[in-house]
Amino acid sequence: MVAAECAPYAKVGGMADMIASLSRSLSKLGHEIKVIIPFYSSIDKSRYCFRFVGSACVHMGCQTEHWIGLYETSLSDDLIIWLVEYADFFNRKGIYDEPSGEYKDNAYRFGLFSKAALEICKDTGWIPDIFHVHDWQTSLVSAYLKIWPNLLSPFKNSASLLTIHNVCYQGKYDAMVVPYLGIDWQLFRADKFEDYGKINLLKAGIVYSDFITTVSPTYAKEILEPHGGAGLHEFLKKRSGELVGILNGVDTDIWNPKTDTLIPSNYDKKDLQGKIVCKKVLQEKFNLRQSPDIPIIGMVTRLHYQKGISLLIPILREALAKQDFQFVLLGKGQRDYEDFFKSIAMEFPGKVAAYIGFSEELAHLIFSGSDFFLMPSFYEPCGLGQLYSQLYGTIPIARATGGIVDSVEDIRKDPKGTGFLFAEPSSQALLDVLKTALDCWKNEPQLIQNAQKNGMGKDFSWETAAQKYEEIYIKLSQKKPK
């Protein structure tokens, strides 16, 4: 499992959780797994036990050699994490960027890391059946496996699987990195690496990987269309026979209202009294007017264009002025979005609260204490918020896109439904569904209770997803000559 992130060591988004949870689930199924990530300086060395394993020489292009250090730790009893140490590239505060923007040498950083993953496996004699790589940062692993002279390759029987977590992030960089990566200029063409004069690392992964997955079935369909493929839909269409979507799971050891240690009172679908306590504490924590009868709409999100914040801003003030509900936000991101939520909280004291930043404890409190969870995303490859919220009996109000379509059913159309969905990416459509959900809260309490209990009864555990990945691994390994 070759990735740029893995929780709890290095995490920017949902990919880190997926790497850790999927690896643990595969290990439980009896597979021998090793996860390899960069050894970022931001990883807390005092919190975890790391063991120095040795060093290796990584040969890049232009006759460049880098000596890297290899450390290991354990994610669980029989699951090893390998960490690649190279100070010039990974001894930095950020993983992908700094406050002023993305690191300009990311193609060099993750190119070295991708080659190092192969070198370490070769040097240690640990030759996997499958290299499972993730997003653009490690797509080069798939390319290197194919480019390596087959007669000399220790990996000639190893297959590669690429998981696309977000097709909009592709790793496009100046072509001057091509010689360093050890890529022949003859391969720098539109059907391989080249993309309007630049190198596109995700495109290379799509071309060279033996199989491709995305993090939900609907997203796998969306990226085949021009609006969803971010310029790569034609290349993905060519691989559609080797492309499937598998919905991400949830680590139910962490996200389970019955056992969650971060919430003030535990509960389950048979007894929701604990949720009432969580709502009361949430109102107290954020200085909201105390009342169990006022519905709370919560958001835990990155304040980014993708998350549909621009749909919410034009209608939130009107909704708050005319509707009886409370709104709580936890998130950080674009400065103008942060400023908006700060100002709206000041404008509606006791009714709106905004915490700019992130807190694991507050996230759990909002998921448990809110009545509705808002996700007006323009696109959502999988989405975790709607999964967490349903398990906590908090009803999603969400746009029908990507993984949301695969995990939330509209209670207005399906007696087994768990949420309220809207399709059109417009502020008016969002306002309409908000009004509908709030009207149901007031006038159709049985419908609300059904949606809550239906959501809490869902199985979003990683075991199901792990079995689907296992099936792909087996098919790929059987195709390779032994």
Residue pairs with C-beta under 8 A, 6 or more apart in sequence:
1 19
1 22
1 23
1 33
1 34
1 35
1 36
1 132
1 134
2 36
2 114
2 117
2 131
2 132
2 133
2 134
2 138
2 141
3 15
3 16
3 19
3 35
3 36
3 37
3 133
3 134
3 135
3 137
3 138
4 10
4 15
4 37
4 38
4 95
4 96
4 110
4 113
4 134
4 135
4 137
4 138
5 11
5 12
5 13
5 15
5 16
5 19
5 37
5 95
6 16
6 19
6 20
6 23
6 35
6 37
6 75
6 81
7 16
7 17
7 19
7 20
8 20
9 37
9 43
9 48
9 73
9 81
9 83
10 16
10 37
10 38
10 40
10 42
10 43
10 95
11 17
12 95
12 96
13 165
13 302
14 165
14 215
14 248
14 382
14 384
15 134
15 135
15 165
17 251
17 384
18 163
18 165
18 215
18 248
19 35
19 37
19 134
20 35
20 75
20 251
21 249
21 250
21 251
21 462
22 249
22 462
22 465
22 466
22 469
23 33
23 35
23 75
23 79
24 75
24 76
24 79
24 462
25 249
25 462
25 463
25 465
25 466
26 33
26 466
26 469
26 470
27 33
27 76
27 78
27 79
28 463
28 466
29 466
29 467
29 470
31 470
31 473
33 79
33 80
34 80
34 81
34 82
34 126
34 128
35 75
35 79
35 80
35 81
35 82
36 81
36 82
36 83
36 84
36 117
36 120
37 81
37 82
37 83
37 84
38 83
38 84
38 86
38 89
38 90
38 109
38 113
39 50
39 69
39 71
39 83
39 84
39 85
39 86
39 90
40 90
40 92
40 95
41 87
41 90
41 91
41 92
41 93
42 92
42 93
42 94
42 95
43 83
48 73
49 73
50 71
50 72
50 73
50 83
51 71
51 72
51 73
52 69
52 70
52 71
53 70
53 71
53 72
53 82
54 69
54 70
55 67
55 68
55 69
55 70
56 67
56 68
56 70
56 116
56 119
56 120
56 123
57 65
57 66
57 67
57 68
57 119
58 65
58 66
58 67
58 68
58 112
58 115
58 116
58 119
59 65
59 115
59 119
59 182
60 66
60 111
60 112
60 115
60 180
60 181
60 182
61 178
61 179
61 180
61 181
61 182
61 183
62 179
62 180
64 180
66 86
66 112
66 116
68 84
68 85
68 86
68 112
68 116
68 119
69 84
69 85
69 86
70 82
70 83
70 84
70 85
70 120
71 82
71 83
71 85
72 80
72 81
72 82
72 83
73 80
73 81
73 83
74 80
74 81
75 81
82 120
84 90
84 113
84 116
84 117
84 120
86 112
86 113
86 116
89 105
89 108
89 109
89 112
89 113
90 109
92 98
92 103
94 103
96 102
96 103
96 106
97 103
103 109
106 137
106 171
106 173
107 171
107 173
107 174
107 177
107 181
107 199
107 201
108 177
108 180
110 136
110 137
110 138
110 140
110 171
110 201
111 140
111 177
111 180
111 181
113 137
113 138
114 133
114 137
114 138
114 139
114 140
114 141
114 144
115 140
115 144
115 182
117 131
117 138
117 141
118 141
118 144
118 145
118 148
118 155
121 127
121 128
121 154
121 155
122 154
122 155
127 154
127 155
127 157
127 158
128 158
129 157
129 158
129 159
129 473
129 476
129 477
129 480
130 158
130 159
130 160
130 161
130 473
130 476
130 477
131 141
131 142
131 145
131 155
131 158
131 159
131 160
131 161
132 160
132 161
132 163
132 469
132 473
133 139
133 141
133 142
133 160
133 161
133 162
133 163
133 205
133 209
134 162
134 163
134 165
135 163
135 164
135 165
135 166
135 169
135 171
135 202
136 169
136 170
136 171
136 200
136 201
136 202
136 205
137 171
137 201
138 205
139 162
139 171
139 201
139 202
139 204
139 205
139 206
139 208
139 209
140 181
140 201
140 204
140 205
141 160
142 160
142 162
142 204
142 205
142 208
142 209
142 210
143 183
143 193
143 204
143 205
143 207
143 208
145 153
145 155
145 158
145 160
145 208
146 208
147 182
147 183
147 184
147 187
148 155
150 156
156 481
157 480
157 481
157 482
158 480
159 210
159 211
159 476
159 477
159 479
159 480
160 208
160 209
160 210
160 211
161 209
161 210
161 211
161 212
161 213
161 469
161 472
161 473
161 476
162 205
162 206
162 209
162 211
162 212
162 213
163 212
163 213
163 214
163 215
164 202
164 206
164 212
164 213
164 214
164 215
164 223
164 381
165 214
165 215
165 381
165 382
166 381
167 202
167 214
167 223
167 228
167 229
167 230
167 232
167 236
167 381
168 230
168 306
168 379
169 202
170 195
170 200
170 201
170 202
170 203
170 230
170 231
170 232
171 199
171 200
171 201
171 202
172 195
172 198
172 199
172 200
172 201
173 198
173 199
173 201
174 198
174 199
175 188
175 194
175 197
175 198
175 199
177 199
178 185
178 188
178 193
178 199
179 185
181 199
183 193
183 199
187 193
188 194
188 199
191 207
192 203
192 204
192 207
193 199
193 200
193 201
193 203
193 204
194 200
195 203
195 231
200 232
202 232
203 232
203 235
206 212
206 232
206 235
206 236
206 239
207 235
210 242
210 476
210 479
211 242
211 243
211 472
211 476
212 236
212 239
212 242
212 243
212 244
213 220
213 243
213 244
213 245
213 246
213 469
213 472
214 220
214 223
214 243
214 244
214 245
214 246
214 381
215 245
215 246
215 247
215 248
215 381
215 382
215 403
216 245
216 246
216 247
216 248
216 381
216 382
216 383
216 402
216 403
216 405
216 406
216 407
217 244
217 245
217 246
217 247
217 406
218 245
218 401
218 402
218 403
218 405
218 406
219 228
219 245
219 379
219 380
219 381
219 382
219 402
219 403
220 243
220 244
220 245
221 245
222 228
222 229
222 379
222 401
222 402
223 229
223 230
223 232
223 233
223 236
224 233
224 236
224 237
224 240
224 243
225 233
226 233
228 379
229 236
236 243
244 472
245 406
246 465
246 468
246 469
247 382
247 403
247 406
247 407
247 460
247 465
248 382
248 384
248 387
248 403
248 465
249 387
249 460
249 461
249 462
249 463
249 464
249 465
249 466
250 384
250 387
250 388
250 391
250 460
250 461
250 462
251 462
252 391
252 460
252 461
253 259
254 260
255 367
255 387
255 388
255 391
255 392
256 391
257 263
257 266
257 267
257 268
257 274
257 275
257 368
257 391
257 392
257 393
257 456
258 266
258 267
258 268
259 266
260 266
260 364
260 368
262 360
262 361
262 364
262 365
263 274
263 278
263 364
263 365
263 368
263 369
264 277
264 278
264 281
264 365
265 273
265 274
265 275
265 277
265 278
265 281
266 274
267 273
267 274
267 275
267 278
267 393
268 456
269 393
269 452
269 453
269 456
269 457
272 393
272 452
275 368
275 369
275 392
275 393
276 292
278 365
278 368
278 369
279 292
279 296
279 369
279 370
279 371
280 290
280 292
280 369
281 365
281 369
282 288
282 296
282 328
282 365
282 366
282 368
282 369
282 370
283 289
283 290
283 291
283 296
283 326
283 369
284 290
285 362
285 365
286 328
286 353
286 355
287 349
287 350
287 353
288 296
288 326
288 328
288 350
288 351
288 353
289 326
289 350
289 351
294 324
294 325
294 326
295 324
295 325
295 326
295 371
295 372
295 438
295 441
296 325
296 326
296 327
296 328
296 369
296 370
296 371
296 372
297 325
297 326
297 327
297 328
297 370
297 371
297 372
297 373
297 374
297 397
297 434
298 327
298 328
298 329
298 330
298 366
298 367
298 369
298 370
298 372
298 373
298 374
298 389
298 394
299 327
299 328
299 329
299 330
299 331
299 366
299 373
299 374
299 375
300 329
300 330
300 331
300 363
300 366
300 367
300 373
300 385
301 307
301 309
301 329
301 330
301 331
301 375
301 385
302 331
302 332
302 333
303 309
303 331
303 332
303 333
303 334
303 337
303 338
303 341
304 333
304 334
304 337
305 334
305 378
306 377
306 378
306 379
306 380
307 375
307 376
307 377
307 378
308 375
308 376
308 377
308 378
308 399
308 425
308 430
309 334
309 337
309 376
311 376
311 378
311 425
311 426
311 427
311 430
312 374
312 376
312 427
312 430
313 337
313 340
314 427
315 427
315 428
315 430
315 431
315 434
316 327
316 344
317 344
317 347
318 431
319 325
319 431
319 434
319 435
320 327
320 344
320 348
320 351
320 352
323 434
323 435
323 438
324 438
325 351
325 438
326 351
326 352
326 353
327 348
327 351
327 352
327 353
328 352
328 353
328 354
328 366
328 370
329 341
329 353
329 354
329 355
330 355
330 357
330 358
330 359
330 362
330 363
330 366
331 341
331 355
331 356
331 358
332 338
332 356
332 357
332 358
338 356
341 354
341 356
342 354
342 356
344 352
344 354
345 352
345 353
345 354
355 362
367 373
367 388
367 389
367 392
367 394
368 392
368 394
370 389
370 394
371 394
371 395
371 441
371 448
372 394
372 395
372 396
372 397
372 420
372 437
372 441
373 385
373 386
373 389
373 394
373 395
373 396
373 397
373 398
374 396
374 397
374 398
375 383
375 385
375 386
375 396
375 397
375 398
375 399
375 404
376 397
376 398
376 399
376 422
376 430
377 383
377 398
377 399
377 401
377 402
377 404
378 399
378 401
378 425
379 401
379 402
380 399
380 401
380 402
380 403
380 404
381 402
381 403
382 402
382 403
383 398
383 402
383 403
383 404
383 407
385 396
386 396
386 398
386 403
386 404
386 407
386 408
386 419
387 407
387 460
389 395
389 396
389 455
390 396
390 407
390 408
390 418
390 419
390 455
390 456
390 458
390 460
391 455
391 456
391 458
391 460
392 456
393 452
393 453
393 455
393 456
394 452
394 455
395 411
395 418
395 419
395 420
395 437
395 448
395 451
395 452
395 455
396 404
396 408
396 418
396 419
396 420
396 455
397 419
397 420
397 433
397 434
397 437
398 404
398 408
398 419
398 420
398 421
398 422
399 421
399 422
399 423
399 425
399 430
400 408
400 421
400 422
400 423
404 421
405 421
407 458
407 460
408 417
408 418
408 419
408 421
409 416
409 417
409 418
409 419
409 454
410 417
410 419
410 420
410 421
411 417
411 418
411 419
411 420
411 440
411 447
411 450
411 451
411 454
412 420
412 436
415 450
416 454
417 450
417 451
417 454
418 451
418 454
418 455
418 458
419 451
419 455
420 433
420 436
420 437
420 440
421 433
422 429
422 430
422 432
422 433
423 429
440 447
440 448
441 448
